[in-house]
């Protein structure tokens, strides 16, 4: 049981690191500074994107389901600390982290 738990933790950390890098890559690709971006977590990505006025065919965004709320919160907190806008919330079981570049309609 301990071996399985350690393997699961190792997989979770690997997934966490991968998502953090994917977000950095997204920001680098789209340009600007961290404070030009919004990062959040949710349990319902279509609902949250709509609440932020994200238009899927016009606005680029990145989202990834980390499957564990604690991991999603860690990613969100890291990018808020780096300067991204964001805040509390996310729904009942927010495991999806998302990021988008802010613009005049978001």
C-alpha positions in Angstrom: 0.0 0.0 0.0 2.8 2.4 0.8 4.5 1.7 -2.5 1.3 2.5 -4.4 0.8 5.7 -2.4 4.3 6.8 -3.2 3.9 6.0 -6.9 0.6 8.0 -6.9 2.3 11.0 -5.3 5.2 10.8 -7.8 2.7 10.7 -10.7 0.8 13.7 -9.2 4.1 15.7 -8.8 5.1 14.9 -12.4 1.7 15.9 -13.6 1.9 19.1 -11.6 5.3 20.0 -13.0 4.1 19.3 -16.5 1.0 21.6 -16.2 3.1 24.3 -14.7 5.5 24.1 -17.7 2.5 24.0 -20.1 1.2 27.3 -18.6 4.6 28.9 -18.8 4.8 27.8 -22.4 1.3 29.2 -23.1 2.2 32.6 -21.6 5.5 32.7 -23.5 3.8 31.8 -26.8 1.2 34.5 -26.4 3.5 37.2 -25.1 3.3 39.7 -22.3 3.9 39.5 -18.6 2.3 37.4 -16.0 0.0 40.3 -15.0 -1.5 40.3 -18.5 -3.0 36.9 -17.7 -5.8 35.5 -15.5 -5.4 32.1 -13.8 -8.2 30.2 -12.0 -9.6 26.9 -11.1 -13.0 25.4 -11.7 -15.1 22.3 -11.7 -16.9 23.4 -14.9 -14.7 25.0 -17.6 -17.4 26.0 -20.1 -19.3 27.8 -17.3 -16.2 29.6 -16.1 -15.0 30.7 -19.5 -18.5 32.1 -20.2 -18.4 33.9 -16.9 -15.1 35.5 -18.0 -16.6 36.4 -21.4 -14.0 34.1 -23.1 -15.1 33.5 -26.7 -13.7 30.0 -27.6 -13.3 30.8 -31.3 -11.5 34.1 -30.7 -9.7 33.9 -27.4 -6.9 31.6 -26.6 -6.9 29.8 -23.3 -5.3 26.8 -21.7 -7.0 24.4 -19.4 -6.0 21.1 -17.8 -7.8 18.8 -15.4 -5.4 17.9 -12.6 -8.0 15.6 -11.0 -6.9 16.6 -7.5 -8.1 19.9 -6.1 -5.0 20.4 -4.0 -2.8 20.3 -7.1 -5.1 22.7 -9.0 -4.9 25.1 -6.1 -1.1 24.9 -6.0 -0.8 25.7 -9.7 -3.3 28.6 -9.3 -1.4 30.0 -6.2 2.0 29.8 -8.0 0.9 31.8 -11.0 -1.0 34.4 -8.8 2.3 34.8 -6.8 4.1 35.3 -10.1 1.7 38.2 -11.0 -1.3 36.6 -12.8 -4.7 37.9 -11.8 -6.9 35.3 -10.0 -8.7 34.7 -6.9 -10.7 32.4 -4.6 -13.5 30.2 -5.8 -13.7 27.4 -8.3 -16.8 25.5 -7.4 -17.4 22.4 -5.3 -14.4 20.3 -6.5 -12.2 22.6 -8.6 -9.7 20.3 -10.3 -9.4 22.2 -13.6 -6.8 25.0 -13.9 -7.2 27.5 -16.6 -5.4 30.6 -17.9 -6.1 33.2 -20.5 -4.6 36.5 -21.7 -6.8 39.3 -20.5 -8.2 41.7 -23.1 -10.9 44.4 -23.3 -13.9 42.0 -23.2 -12.7 39.6 -20.5 
